[in-house]
Amino acid sequence: AHAGESGLEVVNVVDLMGVPSLFHGYARRKVAEHDRPGRILHLVDEHGQLRRVFGVEPAHRVDILIIDRQGVLRGRFAGQAELAQALRLLDSLDVASPAPSAAIDRAAE
């Protein structure tokens, strides 16, 4: 979630690789309903490009990637079990640096 003045934003990547292309438009509209400007952004990945770039497997786990505004990967976490660690890293980055960070939460479909 966006932490007010800190500029933190959650970016949730929704992988549509297993969804028939006939339903991509519908899926995009449903995903957009859950956007919260300035707080949560959902990116729809129809062709698995982000999955390949970040080396994540949404069919097997939820990956949480902490990426700063310069695009540097600051941390990689897997699932609910490591969520607390991811949040601690976000807090430390927020305190240590005035530059905001973004979290990409890779949600499994």
Solvent accessible surface area in square Angstrom, and as a share of the most:
residue,aa,sasa,rsa
1,A,71,0.55
2,H,51,0.23
3,A,54,0.42
4,G,47,0.45
5,E,178,0.80
6,S,20,0.13
7,G,15,0.15
8,L,14,0.07
9,E,39,0.17
10,V,29,0.17
11,V,15,0.09
12,N,24,0.12
13,V,1,0.00
14,V,9,0.05
15,D,10,0.05
16,L,3,0.01
17,M,95,0.42
18,G,79,0.76
19,V,43,0.25
20,P,79,0.50
21,S,91,0.59
22,L,149,0.74
23,F,103,0.43
24,H,21,0.09
25,G,36,0.34
26,Y,124,0.47
27,A,17,0.13
28,R,109,0.40
29,R,149,0.55
30,K,83,0.35
31,V,23,0.13
32,A,58,0.45
33,E,102,0.46
34,H,106,0.47
35,D,42,0.22
36,R,113,0.41
37,P,128,0.81
38,G,39,0.37
39,R,120,0.44
40,I,50,0.26
41,L,70,0.35
42,H,30,0.13
43,L,68,0.34
44,V,27,0.15
45,D,6,0.03
46,E,41,0.19
47,H,118,0.52
48,G,0,0.00
49,Q,107,0.48
50,L,51,0.25
51,R,46,0.17
52,R,139,0.51
53,V,112,0.64
54,F,51,0.21
55,G,48,0.46
56,V,1,0.01
57,E,73,0.33
58,P,8,0.05
59,A,88,0.68
60,H,145,0.65
61,R,97,0.35
62,V,52,0.30
63,D,3,0.02
64,I,13,0.07
65,L,1,0.01
66,I,0,0.00
67,I,21,0.11
68,D,14,0.07
69,R,132,0.48
70,Q,131,0.58
71,G,53,0.51
72,V,78,0.45
73,L,81,0.40
74,R,106,0.39
75,G,13,0.13
76,R,112,0.41
77,F,28,0.12
78,A,38,0.29
79,G,17,0.16
80,Q,150,0.67
81,A,101,0.78
82,E,59,0.27
83,L,62,0.31
84,A,56,0.43
85,Q,84,0.37
86,A,1,0.01
87,L,90,0.45
88,R,147,0.54
89,L,41,0.21
90,L,20,0.10
91,D,88,0.46
92,S,57,0.37
93,L,18,0.09
94,D,53,0.27
95,V,132,0.76
96,A,85,0.66
97,S,35,0.23
98,P,138,0.87
99,A,39,0.31
100,P,39,0.24
101,S,4,0.02
102,A,20,0.16
103,A,8,0.06
104,I,20,0.10
105,D,46,0.24
106,R,4,0.02
107,A,27,0.21
108,A,45,0.35
109,E,133,0.60
